[in-house]
Amino acid sequence: MTSNQSFDMIPVLAYLGVEKDGSYSPSPSDQTIDFLIKHIHNLPPHLLLKFSSITSPKQRTVIHVIRNRRLKYIDTQPAELSFTSARHTWPSVWPGRERRGVAEGHDEEQWAQTDFMQGSTKHVKKLGPLLRDYEEEREAERVRNIRRTQLAAEESQFIPEEDEGSAEDEPVESGTVEEATEADNRAEFERRIRERFIYGLLDNIDYDRVDWDESLDTDNDRDMEERWFDDEDED
């Protein structure tokens, strides 16, 4: 993000027809979130897009209009948030522990058998399994690197808490924890992705085309948001 001091607020203030000498409050550069809460419906997308340079998706989450636009966007079932795509883009969110890269390796093997040199048996007999193994290892290594980076970031921000004799110190009886099923893992993963998207915590995704898209607004935005969070509490 650029510094707020370098933000050119004159076009924004001129469009609204208010003071351009810096006296207007809330200030678009110094009180950005308050300004957006007040004027997000008064400004066109091309001017709102300027605010992406001085606010992060996480900061914009406090604006209920933007939260509701993200909710509405999820309802459109975008490809980048689908299970297959999201699991590839954000593997560290996946709660399962099975071997990674199997699907990617299978795709590579199928390509070798059908597309490479028209699937000539002479040339692809060993190439298919070789590409499969290579792709499985490449994907597994990619996931390991992502998880290492995330773990290092979490550890750098970790603040130890005082021991208050919580339930964590109590022994856990063996056999009381059931192994999560594939369906359980998928449901948990999809829930995490939805939550992280709404709260502006996902990387490698274009929040701008959602946050500033007024076509995602509905007449009952507040009701829709409250229903969603009520459902989350029940879960």
N, C-alpha and C positions, 0 to 999 in steps of 0.2 A: 504494500500500500504506500501511496505517496503521503507526504506530511500534510496536515490540515492547513498549514500556512501557505502552501503552494496551490491550494484548491481555488479555482477561479469561480467565485460565487456570483459574479456580476450577471451572467446570462440567466441564472436561476432566479435571482431577485428581480431582474428586469422583466422576465416572463410573468412573475406574480404581480408586478406593478407596485412593489414596496420599496422602502428606502434602500439605496445602494451604497450608502456611506459607511456601512458596518454597524449601524445602530439597531438594525432589525433584530428582534428576538422572538423565537430562538434562532440563533445564528446557524446557517447551514454548514459553516466550517468548524465552529467551536462547540455547538450543541446539535451535532448532526442527527442523532437518533430522535431527539425531541422534534427537530425540524421535519424529519421524514414522517413521524407519527402525525404531525399536523397537516403536512402538505402532500403526502404521497398520492392522493387522489387529484391534486391540483396541477401536477406536473406531467408532461408527456414523457414517454419512455426514453427518448434520446437525451433528455436532461437528467432524468433519474439515474441513467447509466453512469453519469459522472461520479455519483456517490459510491460506486464500487471501488473507486481508487482510495477512498478514505474510510471505508467500513469493510469489515469482514462478514462473510455469511453468518458466522456465529453471533456477531454483534447485532446483525439485523434481525435475529430471531425474536427479539423482544417486541418487534413491530407486529401486531396481531394480523394485519393485512397480509404481510409477507408470509407468516406462518400458514395462514389459510390458503395462500396461493400454492405453497409447497404441498399442502394436504390435497388440494384439488389436482395438482400435477401428478401426485402419486396415483390418484384415481384413474388417470388416463393410461396407466400401466406402461410407462415409458420403457423402451428397450434397455437403457443403461441401468435401470433398477430391477430388471428381471432377475430371477434366481441365478441362471447360468452366467449372465454378464456380470452381475454384482459379485458373485463368488470368485470370478476371475480377477476383478478389479480390486476387491477388498478382501483378500484371502485371510487376513489376520482376524477378521470378524467372525469367520466360520468357526463354530464350536466343535466340529467333528475332529477326529484324530486319524482318519484313514489316509492311506497313501495318496499323495497328490500327483497330478499330472497324467492320470490314467486316461481321462477323456481326451486330453490334448495329444497324448501318444497314439491313441487309437485313430484319431483323425489323420495324423501323419502316416500311419501304416496304410490306411485306406487310400490316401493320395498316391502312395508309391505303387499300390496294387492296381489302381484303376487309371490314373492320369499320367504317371511317369512313363514315358516311352510306350504309351498305350498299354501299359500293364504287361509288357513282355516278360514272361516267366524267367527267361534266361538272365535278365538284368535285375529283376526286382525280388528274386527269391530270398536274398539275404538283406536287401535294402530296406524292405518294409519293417521287419523287426528291429533293425538297427536304428532307423529313424524313430520308431516308437520308443525304444529305450532312451534315446538321446533326448527326445522331447519330454518324456516323463521326468528325467533328471533335471532338465533345464527348468521346467515348471516348479519342481520341488525346491530347487535352489532359489528361484525367484521368491517363493513363499517364505523360505527360511530367512532370506535377507530382509524381507518386509517385516517379519515378526521380530527379528533382531533389532531393527531400527525402532520399531514401536516400543519394544521392551526397554531399550536404552532411554527413550524419551520419557517413558513412565517412571523409570527409576530416578531420573534426574529431577523429577518433580515430586518424588515420594517424601512424605513427612510422617515419621513414625508417631503412632499414637500411644498414650499411656496405657499400661496394662490394668484393666479394671476387672479382671477375673470374669470375662465374658464367656459366653457359651462356646467360644472358639477353643477354650482351654479344656473343655470337657471331652472325654474320649468318645469316639464315634463307634457304635456297634457295627461289626462287620456284617455285610449282607443287607444293610438297610438302604444303601444307595443303589438304585437301579440304573442300568446302562441305558443311556439315551438312545432312542431309535433314530433311524435316518429321517423319519417324518418329524420327530421332535427337534432334531438339529436344524432341519430346513425351516420349520416354523419359527424357531428361536432366531435363526439367522435373518429371515425376512423381517421379523419384528425389529431387530437391531438396526438393520439397514434403513427401515422407515423412520425410526426414531432419530438416527444420526443425520439422515437427510433433513428432516424437519428442523433439527436444532443446529444445522449448519456445520456439522462435524465431519462430513465426508470430503476427502480430497479427490482430485481428478474428476470433477463433475462441474458443469457450467451452471452455477446458481443464478447468474445474471439473467439468463433467458427465462427464468422462472420468477425471480423476485420482482422484476420490473414489468411483467406481463399482465396488463390490466384485464385481458380477456379471461383470466383465471378467477376474477372476482365474481362473487355471487351475492345475492340479496341477503342471504342468511349466513354470512361468514362467521359471525360470533357463535351462532347455534351449532354450526358444523364443527368448529374447533372444540367447543365444550363437549360435544358428543364423542369426539375422537379421544379426548383425554379421559373422559369417563370410562370409555371402553378399555383404555390402557390400565386404569386403576383397578378395574374388575379382573383383568388378566393377572 
